[in-house]
Amino acid sequence: MNAYLTSVIEGVRTHHADEPEFVQAVEEVLTTLEPVIDQHPEYEMVDLLNRMVEPERTFTFRVCWMADDGTWHTNTGWRCQFNGAIGPYKGGLRFQKDVNLSVMKFLGFEQTFKNALTGLPIGGGKGGADFDPTGKSDSEIMRFCQSYMQALYRYIGPDVDIPAGDMGVGAREIGYLFGEYRRLKGCFENGVLTGKGFSYGGSRIRPEATGYGAVYYLQNVLAHEGEDIQGKTIACAGFGNVTWGICKKATELGAKVVTLSGPDGYIYDPDGVATPEKVDYITVMRASGRNLVKDYADRFGVEFHPGEKPWGVKADIMMPSAMQNDVHLEHAKQIVANGVKYYIEVANMPTTSDALSYLQEQPGIIVAPCKAVNAGGVATSALEMAQNSERLVWTAEEVDQQLHQIMNTIYQMSVDAAERYGLGYNLVAGANIAGFQRVADAMMAQGVF
């Protein structure tokens, strides 16, 4: 490997040894960039890579909140403003009990390249807290969100940093966060958060956008192989907004999602999550606060597999759509043994390094990377920002049409980048290279700082 690349990767391994998710994300990107670095010696002269793998700034703060019984609790909050070379920092907030600094940095790093792929003027950032909303009342969640925003509001703004939702942060949480921001600032800066409710500046189809975009990307992959999505079976994970959006769009296009998963296990529905009643029930499950996928099995009389993951199911397409490192090497081997041809990452870094390497080595499998596949969510957030700045409201059809075009462009950019550097049809390397080069060009143009 290129000596400069090797030194940067070794430096990250050494200095961030206690941040495994971040180290994994950096390694997975940088190891695909060798042909680019070889052709651009000027990057080493200005130490571009070491600058790119360190966040521009990261905030850590305490978040104190009162439970309904009058007791007080303290959590840790973060905001990682990773790279603002091509626009204000943009990325979601994740409220989850196992969130930590390593997770924040890996998500911010990935977000930088994902946002660059959209072609829109947005940099990369991420934030969150080790707060678990499961089982909390609306009042407790409201008080937590208000306290979180009291610590964060000084460091964000429409031209500075625009948070959005992520795991544990949906429309309810965004509403509470925006309300507190508006109270503290005394003005209606509706471009400061995305994922807002439609009644106060949100965009049509934003909750479904990541799932919709993933299906649009999948269509491009299938078309490359001379296939159509109609009639295909898809195995998904989770039952949040992303999987819900995949179910909706796949059903509309004639495919069917046959698995959902949760902390308690997974369900297998051979008829598919493919009727309005079933698709709508996902939102009921999510709103219940129970976080149990077994509720779907009980409601519709399908198989429930407690404590298991759905990656041994036979399906045409695998779309891991829950969380990082959800697919391990043993799962990858099951996927290969079942003859799956399409492995489409949707969640952020859902595959462990060894599992991803194994899948990429198999000649019969096409692997598509999360940073390209799941970019539809942040792309639609940027479209929401555009509507806010112009005081416009676009129809669902207008937003969906723009989203579809953006996903087609992301796919083609990835294909073109891989081919330009002699890597053939390598969607993983192509996405990394295309995103990297846009950020690198902006950093080079702005000087060393």
C-alpha positions as CSV (number, residue, x, y, z in Angstrom):
1,M,0.0,0.0,0.0
2,N,1.0,3.6,-0.6
3,A,3.4,4.7,2.2
4,Y,1.5,7.8,3.1
5,L,-1.8,5.9,3.3
6,T,-0.2,3.3,5.5
7,S,1.2,5.9,7.9
8,V,-2.1,7.6,8.3
9,I,-4.0,4.3,8.9
10,E,-1.4,3.3,11.5
11,G,-1.6,6.7,13.2
12,V,-5.4,6.3,13.5
13,R,-5.0,2.8,14.9
14,T,-2.5,4.0,17.5
15,H,-4.1,7.3,18.6
16,H,-7.7,6.1,18.5
17,A,-7.2,2.6,19.8
18,D,-10.1,3.1,22.2
19,E,-12.5,4.1,19.4
20,P,-13.0,0.9,17.4
21,E,-16.0,2.1,15.3
22,F,-14.1,5.2,14.2
23,V,-11.0,3.2,13.3
24,Q,-13.1,0.7,11.3
25,A,-14.7,3.5,9.3
26,V,-11.4,5.2,8.5
27,E,-9.8,1.9,7.5
28,E,-12.6,0.9,5.2
29,V,-12.5,4.3,3.4
30,L,-8.7,4.8,3.2
31,T,-7.8,1.3,2.0
32,T,-9.9,2.0,-1.2
33,L,-8.1,5.3,-2.0
34,E,-4.7,4.0,-3.0
35,P,-5.0,4.7,-6.8
36,V,-6.2,8.3,-6.0
37,I,-3.4,9.0,-3.6
38,D,-0.8,7.6,-6.0
39,Q,-1.9,10.0,-8.7
40,H,-2.1,13.1,-6.4
41,P,1.2,13.5,-4.5
42,E,0.1,17.0,-3.6
43,Y,-2.2,15.5,-1.0
44,E,0.7,14.3,1.0
45,M,2.5,17.6,0.7
46,V,-0.3,19.3,2.6
47,D,-1.0,16.2,4.8
48,L,-4.6,16.1,3.5
49,L,-5.4,12.7,4.9
50,N,-4.4,13.4,8.5
51,R,-6.5,16.5,8.4
52,M,-9.4,14.7,6.9
53,V,-9.5,11.9,9.5
54,E,-9.7,14.4,12.4
55,P,-12.9,16.3,13.2
56,E,-12.7,20.0,12.9
57,R,-14.3,20.2,16.4
58,T,-16.2,18.0,18.8
59,F,-18.3,19.1,21.8
60,T,-19.1,17.0,24.8
61,F,-21.6,18.2,27.4
62,R,-23.8,17.1,30.2
63,V,-27.5,16.8,29.9
64,C,-29.5,17.0,33.1
65,W,-33.2,16.1,33.1
66,M,-36.0,15.3,35.5
67,A,-38.0,12.1,35.4
68,D,-41.7,12.1,36.1
69,D,-41.1,10.8,39.6
70,G,-39.1,14.0,40.4
71,T,-35.7,12.4,40.3
72,W,-32.9,13.9,38.3
73,H,-30.7,12.1,35.8
74,T,-27.5,13.1,34.0
75,N,-26.5,11.9,30.5
76,T,-23.6,12.8,28.2
77,G,-24.3,14.6,24.9
78,W,-22.0,15.1,21.9
79,R,-21.8,17.0,18.6
80,C,-19.1,16.1,16.2
81,Q,-18.6,18.8,13.5
82,F,-16.4,16.7,11.3
83,N,-15.8,18.6,8.1
84,G,-17.3,21.8,6.8
85,A,-15.3,22.2,3.5
86,I,-18.3,22.0,1.2
87,G,-21.0,23.5,3.4
88,P,-22.4,23.8,6.9
89,Y,-22.1,20.7,9.0
90,K,-25.1,18.4,8.5
91,G,-26.0,15.1,10.2
92,G,-28.4,13.5,12.6
93,L,-28.7,13.2,16.3
94,R,-28.8,9.7,17.8
95,F,-30.3,9.0,21.3
96,Q,-29.3,5.5,22.2
97,K,-27.9,4.1,25.5
98,D,-24.7,2.7,23.9
99,V,-23.8,5.9,22.0
100,N,-20.2,7.1,22.7
101,L,-17.5,9.3,21.3
102,S,-16.3,6.6,18.9
103,V,-19.7,6.2,17.4
104,M,-20.1,9.9,17.0
105,K,-16.8,10.2,15.2
106,F,-17.4,7.3,12.9
107,L,-20.8,8.6,12.0
108,G,-19.5,12.1,11.4
109,F,-16.7,10.7,9.2
110,E,-19.1,8.6,7.1
111,Q,-21.5,11.6,6.9
112,T,-18.9,13.8,5.4
113,F,-18.5,11.5,2.3
114,K,-22.2,10.6,2.1
115,N,-23.1,14.3,2.0
116,A,-20.4,15.0,-0.6
117,L,-22.0,12.3,-2.8
118,T,-25.3,14.1,-2.9
119,G,-23.7,17.0,-4.9
120,L,-25.4,19.4,-2.4
121,P,-23.5,22.1,-0.4
122,I,-23.5,20.3,3.0
123,G,-20.6,19.3,5.2
124,G,-20.5,16.3,7.6
125,G,-21.4,16.1,11.3
126,K,-23.2,13.9,13.8
127,G,-24.4,14.1,17.4
128,G,-26.4,12.5,20.1
129,A,-26.5,11.3,23.6
130,D,-26.3,8.1,25.7
131,F,-30.0,8.5,26.5
132,D,-32.5,5.7,25.9
133,P,-35.9,7.0,24.9
134,T,-37.4,3.5,25.2
135,G,-40.0,3.4,28.0
136,K,-39.8,7.1,28.7
137,S,-42.9,9.2,28.8
138,D,-43.5,12.1,26.4
139,S,-42.9,14.6,29.2
140,E,-39.5,12.9,30.1
141,I,-38.4,13.0,26.5
142,M,-39.5,16.6,26.1
143,R,-37.5,17.6,29.2
144,F,-34.5,15.7,28.0
145,C,-34.7,17.3,24.5
146,Q,-35.0,20.8,26.0
147,S,-31.9,20.3,28.2
148,Y,-30.0,18.9,25.3
149,M,-30.8,21.9,23.2
150,Q,-29.8,24.3,26.0
151,A,-26.3,22.9,25.7
152,L,-26.2,22.8,21.9
153,Y,-27.9,25.9,20.6
154,R,-24.9,28.2,20.7
155,Y,-23.0,26.0,18.2
156,I,-25.6,25.4,15.5
157,G,-27.5,27.5,13.0
158,P,-28.7,27.5,9.4
159,D,-25.2,28.5,8.1
160,V,-23.2,26.7,10.8
161,D,-24.5,23.2,11.7
162,I,-27.9,21.7,10.9
163,P,-28.8,18.6,13.0
164,A,-31.5,16.2,12.0
165,G,-33.0,13.0,13.4
166,D,-31.4,9.5,13.6
167,M,-32.0,6.5,15.8
168,G,-34.1,7.5,18.8
169,V,-34.8,10.9,17.4
170,G,-37.9,11.1,15.3
171,A,-40.5,13.8,14.5
172,R,-41.5,14.1,18.2
173,E,-38.0,14.7,19.4
174,I,-37.2,17.1,16.6
175,G,-40.3,19.1,17.5
176,Y,-39.2,19.4,21.1
177,L,-35.6,20.3,20.1
178,F,-36.8,23.0,17.6
179,G,-39.3,24.4,20.1
180,E,-36.5,24.9,22.7
181,Y,-34.2,26.4,20.1
182,R,-36.9,28.9,19.1
183,R,-37.4,29.8,22.7
184,L,-33.7,30.3,23.4
185,K,-33.0,32.3,20.2
186,G,-36.3,34.2,20.1
187,C,-36.6,33.8,16.4
188,F,-38.0,31.3,13.8
189,E,-34.8,29.9,12.2
190,N,-36.6,27.0,10.6
191,G,-33.4,26.0,8.7
192,V,-31.6,25.0,11.9
193,L,-33.1,21.5,12.1
194,T,-34.4,19.2,9.4
195,G,-36.9,16.4,9.8
196,K,-39.3,18.9,11.2
197,G,-43.1,18.3,11.1
198,F,-44.8,19.5,8.0
199,S,-46.8,22.0,9.9
200,Y,-43.7,24.0,10.8
201,G,-41.4,23.8,7.9
202,G,-40.8,20.2,7.3
203,S,-40.6,18.5,3.9
204,R,-42.9,15.9,2.4
205,I,-41.7,12.3,2.5
206,R,-38.7,13.1,4.8
207,P,-39.4,10.2,7.2
208,E,-39.5,7.7,4.2
209,A,-36.7,9.3,2.3
210,T,-33.7,7.1,3.3
211,G,-35.7,4.0,2.6
212,Y,-37.0,5.4,-0.7
213,G,-33.5,6.4,-1.8
214,A,-32.1,2.9,-0.9
215,V,-34.7,1.3,-3.2
216,Y,-33.9,3.8,-6.0
217,Y,-30.2,2.9,-5.7
218,L,-31.1,-0.8,-5.7
219,Q,-33.0,-0.3,-9.0
220,N,-29.8,1.0,-10.6
221,V,-27.8,-2.0,-9.4
222,L,-30.5,-4.4,-10.7
223,A,-30.7,-2.6,-14.1
224,H,-26.9,-3.0,-14.4
225,E,-27.5,-6.8,-14.2
226,G,-30.4,-6.7,-16.6
227,E,-32.9,-7.4,-13.8
228,D,-36.0,-5.7,-12.5
229,I,-37.1,-5.2,-8.9
230,Q,-40.6,-6.5,-9.5
231,G,-41.1,-9.9,-7.8
232,K,-37.9,-9.7,-5.8
233,T,-37.8,-10.6,-2.1
234,I,-35.9,-8.4,0.3
235,A,-34.6,-9.2,3.8
236,C,-34.4,-6.1,6.0
237,A,-33.5,-5.4,9.6
238,G,-35.0,-3.0,12.2
239,F,-38.5,-1.5,11.9
240,G,-37.7,2.2,12.1
241,N,-38.2,4.9,9.5
242,V,-35.6,3.5,7.1
243,T,-37.1,0.0,7.0
244,W,-40.6,1.5,6.8
245,G,-39.6,3.5,3.8
246,I,-38.0,0.5,2.1
247,C,-41.3,-1.5,2.7
248,K,-43.4,1.3,1.2
249,K,-41.4,1.9,-1.9
250,A,-40.6,-1.8,-2.5
251,T,-44.3,-2.7,-2.3
252,E,-45.1,0.2,-4.7
253,L,-42.6,-1.2,-7.2
254,G,-43.8,-4.8,-7.0
255,A,-41.2,-6.3,-4.6
256,K,-41.7,-7.4,-1.0
257,V,-39.8,-7.2,2.3
258,V,-40.0,-10.5,4.1
259,T,-38.2,-9.8,7.4
260,L,-38.1,-7.1,10.1
261,S,-36.0,-7.3,13.3
262,G,-35.7,-5.7,16.7
263,P,-33.7,-6.2,19.9
264,D,-35.9,-9.2,20.7
265,G,-35.3,-11.1,17.4
266,Y,-36.8,-11.1,13.9
267,I,-40.0,-12.0,12.1
268,Y,-40.3,-13.8,8.7
269,D,-43.4,-12.9,6.7
270,P,-43.4,-15.0,3.4
271,D,-46.2,-12.9,2.0
272,G,-44.2,-9.7,2.7
273,V,-44.7,-6.5,4.6
274,A,-46.7,-5.6,1.6
275,T,-50.2,-4.4,2.4
276,P,-51.2,-1.0,3.7
277,E,-52.2,-2.5,7.0
278,K,-48.9,-4.2,7.6
279,V,-46.8,-1.2,6.5
280,D,-48.9,1.1,8.7
281,Y,-48.5,-1.2,11.6
282,I,-44.7,-0.5,11.6
283,T,-45.5,3.1,12.7
284,V,-47.8,1.7,15.4
285,M,-45.0,-0.5,16.7
286,R,-42.6,2.4,16.7
287,A,-44.9,4.7,18.5
288,S,-45.7,2.2,21.2
289,G,-42.2,2.6,22.8
290,R,-42.0,-1.2,23.4
291,N,-39.3,-1.7,20.7
292,L,-40.4,-5.3,20.2
293,V,-40.7,-6.8,16.7
294,K,-42.7,-9.8,18.1
295,D,-45.7,-7.5,18.2
296,Y,-45.8,-7.8,14.4
297,A,-45.7,-11.6,14.6
298,D,-48.5,-11.6,17.2
299,R,-50.6,-9.3,15.0
300,F,-50.3,-11.1,11.7
301,G,-49.5,-14.7,12.7
302,V,-46.1,-15.0,11.1
303,E,-42.9,-16.7,12.3
304,F,-40.9,-15.0,15.1
305,H,-37.3,-16.0,15.8
306,P,-36.3,-14.8,19.3
307,G,-32.7,-13.6,19.8
308,E,-31.8,-14.1,16.1
309,K,-30.9,-12.0,13.2
310,P,-32.5,-12.4,9.7
311,W,-29.4,-13.0,7.7
312,G,-30.0,-16.7,7.3
313,V,-33.3,-16.2,5.5
314,K,-33.4,-17.0,1.8
315,A,-34.2,-13.9,-0.2
316,D,-33.1,-12.3,-3.4
317,I,-31.7,-9.2,-1.7
318,M,-30.2,-8.4,1.7
319,M,-30.6,-4.8,2.9
320,P,-29.2,-4.5,6.5
321,S,-31.0,-1.4,7.7
322,A,-30.8,-1.3,11.5
323,M,-27.4,-0.3,13.0
324,Q,-23.7,-0.6,12.8
325,N,-21.9,-4.0,12.9
326,D,-25.2,-5.9,12.7
327,V,-23.8,-8.5,10.1
328,H,-20.9,-10.6,11.3
329,L,-18.7,-13.1,9.4
330,E,-21.0,-16.1,10.3
331,H,-23.9,-14.2,8.8
332,A,-22.0,-13.3,5.7
333,K,-21.2,-17.0,5.2
334,Q,-24.9,-17.8,5.5
335,I,-25.7,-15.1,2.9
336,V,-23.3,-16.6,0.5
337,A,-24.5,-20.2,1.1
338,N,-28.1,-19.1,0.4
339,G,-27.0,-17.8,-3.1
340,V,-27.9,-14.1,-2.4
341,K,-26.7,-11.9,-5.3
342,Y,-27.3,-8.4,-4.0
343,Y,-26.0,-7.1,-0.6
344,I,-27.1,-3.5,-0.3
345,E,-26.0,-1.8,2.9
346,V,-28.5,0.7,4.2
347,A,-27.7,1.4,7.9
348,N,-24.4,3.2,8.7
349,M,-21.6,0.6,8.6
350,P,-23.9,-2.4,9.2
351,T,-21.2,-4.9,8.3
352,T,-18.1,-5.9,10.4
353,S,-14.8,-5.5,8.5
354,D,-14.2,-9.2,8.2
355,A,-17.7,-9.9,7.0
356,L,-17.5,-7.1,4.4
357,S,-14.2,-8.3,3.1
358,Y,-15.5,-11.8,2.8
359,L,-18.6,-10.6,0.9
360,Q,-16.5,-8.5,-1.5
361,E,-14.3,-11.5,-2.3
362,Q,-17.2,-13.6,-3.5
363,P,-17.5,-13.4,-7.3
364,G,-21.3,-13.9,-7.3
365,I,-22.3,-11.0,-5.0
366,I,-22.6,-7.3,-5.7
367,V,-22.0,-5.2,-2.6
368,A,-23.3,-1.6,-2.4
369,P,-22.0,0.7,0.3
370,C,-24.1,2.4,2.9
371,K,-22.7,5.9,2.3
372,A,-24.1,5.9,-1.2
373,V,-27.2,3.8,-0.6
374,N,-28.6,5.7,2.5
375,A,-27.7,9.2,1.2
376,G,-31.4,9.8,0.3
377,G,-32.2,10.9,3.8
378,V,-29.7,13.7,4.0
379,A,-30.4,14.6,0.4
380,T,-34.0,15.2,1.3
381,S,-33.0,17.1,4.4
382,A,-31.0,19.4,2.1
383,L,-34.1,19.8,0.0
384,E,-36.0,20.7,3.1
385,M,-33.3,23.4,3.8
386,A,-33.8,24.7,0.3
387,Q,-37.6,25.0,0.8
388,N,-37.0,26.7,4.1
389,S,-34.7,29.3,2.6
390,E,-37.1,30.1,-0.2
391,R,-40.2,29.9,1.9
392,L,-41.6,27.3,-0.5
393,V,-43.5,24.0,0.0
394,W,-43.0,21.3,-2.6
395,T,-45.4,18.5,-3.2
396,A,-44.5,14.9,-2.2
397,E,-44.2,14.1,-5.9
398,E,-41.8,17.0,-6.5
399,V,-39.6,15.9,-3.6
400,D,-39.7,12.3,-4.6
401,Q,-38.7,13.1,-8.2
402,Q,-35.7,15.1,-7.0
403,L,-34.7,12.4,-4.6
404,H,-34.9,9.8,-7.4
405,Q,-32.6,11.9,-9.6
406,I,-30.1,12.4,-6.8
407,M,-29.9,8.7,-6.1
408,N,-29.4,7.9,-9.8
409,T,-26.6,10.5,-9.9
410,I,-24.9,9.0,-6.8
411,Y,-25.0,5.6,-8.3
412,Q,-23.5,6.8,-11.6
413,M,-20.8,8.9,-9.8
414,S,-19.7,5.8,-8.0
415,V,-19.6,3.7,-11.1
416,D,-17.6,6.4,-13.0
417,A,-15.1,6.9,-10.2
418,A,-14.3,3.2,-9.9
419,E,-13.9,2.9,-13.7
420,R,-11.7,6.0,-13.9
421,Y,-9.2,4.5,-11.6
422,G,-9.2,1.0,-13.2
423,L,-11.2,-0.7,-10.5
424,G,-14.0,-2.0,-12.7
425,Y,-17.6,-2.3,-11.3
426,N,-16.7,-1.7,-7.6
427,L,-19.4,0.3,-6.0
428,V,-17.7,0.4,-2.6
429,A,-14.5,1.9,-3.8
430,G,-16.3,4.1,-6.3
431,A,-18.5,5.7,-3.6
432,N,-15.5,6.3,-1.4
433,I,-13.4,7.9,-4.2
434,A,-16.2,10.1,-5.5
435,G,-17.0,11.4,-2.0
436,F,-13.4,11.8,-1.1
437,Q,-12.5,13.8,-4.2
438,R,-15.2,16.3,-3.7
439,V,-14.1,17.0,-0.2
440,A,-10.4,16.9,-1.1
441,D,-10.9,19.4,-3.9
442,A,-12.7,21.8,-1.6
443,M,-10.0,21.5,1.2
444,M,-7.2,22.0,-1.3
445,A,-8.9,25.1,-2.7
446,Q,-9.3,26.7,0.8
447,G,-5.7,26.3,2.0
448,V,-4.2,24.5,5.0
449,F,-5.9,25.1,8.3
